[in-house]
Amino acid sequence: MLSLNNKTAVITGGASGIGASMVYRFAKQGAQVALLEVDLEKARNYITEIADPTLKISCYQVDVADQSAVQQVMGQVIADHQSIDILINNAGVSHIGNLDQTSSKDFDRVFSVNVKGVYNCLFSVIEHMKTRNQGVILNMSSVSALVGISDRFAYSATKGAIRAMTFSVAKDYLSHNIRCNCISPARVHTPFVDKYLETNYPGREKEIFQQLAETQPIGRMGTPEEIANLALYLCSDEAAFITGTDYPIDGGFIKLNT
């Protein structure tokens, strides 16, 4: 069950948080994992921390907002591994602020990574998958694409775009046996959350963390490992009947908190 033997998975933003958990989980299930990161040293340090030479993980430096760089690195992954069977568009950046607190520079920065970056990766692998008449794509959306969340104007807009792109790709490439789904997590305890609390609530980290955790009706934040487990299923052959679907993984946030 859930074996990824003889498959190559590309995971963007795979050196920390949810991405890092997916890299580890997919490699443990037998995949050759191509970890794409803008910070190559960070990616290599993560592989060193894993300290498991049996896992097949290789690191590639790329800024997903740069289309020519993405095309080049995807070509290198194919040359190194002969195929790309799975693409996970996980790389992303955040922005805290409502509309009047979001400058044009802020808006462009978030969209260049979260939306243009996903487009660049999709564009760079779709012909390869069409030629092979198979492929699995998983995009990372968010509950913010489905419900209003305060002070997440630009970020929410990007995640809504990713959700729509997912449905479009799933529809357009059915005849090529390419599946495309997305995951919409609620709050997940990652290093980003810890940094956010340290920066904005010094001395009150535990208090605010608990407040944020309790916004999920289940009473806690999710873990990166829980998101990785869902990603693994959706990218496995066991999920061969699933495409064009957004999967909230949110501790009841959408249905029980709105």
N, C-alpha and C positions, 0 to 999 in steps of 0.2 A: 504494500500500500504506500502511495505517495512517493514512489521512487522517482528520482530524477537522473538515474544512471544514463550516461551517454547523451546528456543534454547540456547545452551551454546557456547560462543565464546571465544577462547583463543587468546590473543593478546600479542605478545612478545614486549619488549621495550615500554611498554605502559604508562610510567609515564611522558613523555614530548613530545613536538613537535607533529608530525603526529600521533604517537602512542597514545598520550593522547587524541587527538581529536577523534580518532576512538573508544577508550574506552568509552568516554562520549556519542558519537553518537549512538553506538550500544546499550549501556545501556538504552538510552532514547527511543529506538525502542523496548524495552522489553526483550532484551537478558540478560541472566546471563553471566557476563563477568569475565573471569579469567585473571587478569593482571599479566603478568610474567615480572619480572625485576631482574637484578643483584643487584640493590640497593633497598632493601626492605623498608628502611626508606623513600626514595624518593617516592616510590609507595604509601605508607601510607599517606605521606604528600599531595600527589596529591588528594587522595580520600577525605581527610579533606578539601582541598580547594574547591572541588566540592560542599560539604555541602548539599547533596541531599540524605536523607535517603531512598527515594523511589527507588533509583537505586540499582540494584543488581550487585555489583562489589566486587570481592575478590582478594586479593593480594598473590602472591607466589614468593618466592625468588629462582632464578636459574641463573646460567651461561650457556647460550645456547651452548657454546663451549664444555661443559662437558656432554657427552652422557649419562652416568649413572645417573647424576643429572636430566637431562631432562626427561629420562624415569620414574624416580621416581616421579617427579612433575606432569607429565601428568597422571600417575596412580592416584595421589592424587586428581587431578581435576576430573577425572572420578568417583572416589569414592565419592567426595563431591557433584557432580552435575549429576551423572548418565550417562552423555554422553559428547562427544565433537562433536558438529555439524559443527563448523567453526574454522579453524586455520588461523591466520594471522601472517605471518613471517615478522615482522617489525623491530626487533632488528638489529642494525648494527653499525659499527664504520667507520670512514673515515680516509683517509691519504692524505696529500697534498704532491705532489712530482712526478717528472717524473721518468723514469726507473733508471737513475744513482743516483737519490736521494732517492731510495727505497732500504733499507737494507733487508737482509734476515729476520731479526727480524721483521721489519715493515710488510713485505709481509706475513709472517706467522700469525702475529697478526690479520691483516685485514681478511685473509682467514679463520682463526679459528672461527671468529664470523659470518662474512657475508655469508660464504659458508658452512663450517662445521656446524655452528649453525642452518642454515636452514635445512640441511640434518638431523641433530639430531632430530629436531622437526618433520619433515616429517616422519622419520623412527619410531618415538615413537607413532604416531597417526594413521598410515596408516592401521595397522591390525585392530584397533578398528573401523575405518570407513568401512573397508571391511566387517567386521562381521555384521555391521549394514546396509550394502549395501546403504550407503549414506554419504555425507560429502562435504564440500566446503573448498577449500584451496586458500588463496590469498597470493602471495609473493610480496615483495617490491623490484622492480628493479629500473632503473634510465634511463634518457635519455643518460647517459654516456655509456650505453650498446649498444647504437645505433649510436652515433656520437662521433667523437674525441673531447675530452675536455682537455685542457692543464693541466698538473700537477695533473692528477688523475689516474696514471698508475695502481696501485694496486686496488684502489676502482673501477675503470671501469671494470677491469678484474673480480672482484667478482660479479658485477651486470650483466655482460654478462653471467656468470655461472648460476646465479639465473634465468635469462630468459630462458636459455636452459633447466634447471631442471624443470621449469614450464611446458614447452611443453612435456617433457618426462613423467612427472607424469600424465598430462592430457591424454596423449595417452594410457598409460599403465593401467589406472584404469577406463576407460569408462564403462566397463562391470559391475563395482561395483557402478555405479551412483555417482562417486566422481568427482566433477568439480574442475579444478585448473586453475587459471588465475594469471596474475601479472599486476602491475601498474608501470609505468615509469614516475615519476615526473621530471620536470625541477627544477629550483631553487624555494624553498619554504621558506618563512620567518619563521624560527624556532629559538629557543634559540641558536642552534649550529651556525647559521649565525651571530648572534650578538656577540657571544664569539669569533668567527673567526675574525671578524672585529676589536674587541677591542684588540686582541692579535697581529694582524699583521698590523693594520693601526690605531694606537692610534692618536686621534685628527682628523682623516680623515674618521671616520665611516660613516657619512652621505653621503659624496662624493662617497666613494667606494660602499656603499649600492646602490646608485642610478645607478652607472655604472653596477653593477651586475643585478639590476632589469631590466635595459634597454636591456639586452641580450635576454630577452623574447620579441618577436615582439609585444605582447600585451601591453608591457610597464611597467610591474610590476612583482613581484614575486607572486607565488601562496600562498594560506593560508592553514594551516593544515586542516581547516574545509572543504575546497574544496576537498582535497584528501580523507578525511573521508567520504564525501558524495558519491564519486565514489565507494569507498570500500564498503559502505553500499549497494549500488545497486548491485554490483557484487556478494555479499554474500547473497542476498535476493532471495526468490523464484521467484521474477519477472525476474531474470536473469537466469532462469533454462535452457535456450537454449544456454548459453555462456560458453565455456570451451576452453582451449588451446589458449588463446589470451592475448597479451600484450597491455595494454591500456596506451599510452602516455597521460599525462595531463601536458601540457607544454607551454601554452600561445603561441602556434605557433612555438616553438623553432626548432623542427626538420624539418618541411616542409617549413617554411618561413625564416629560418635563415641559411640554408646550401646550 
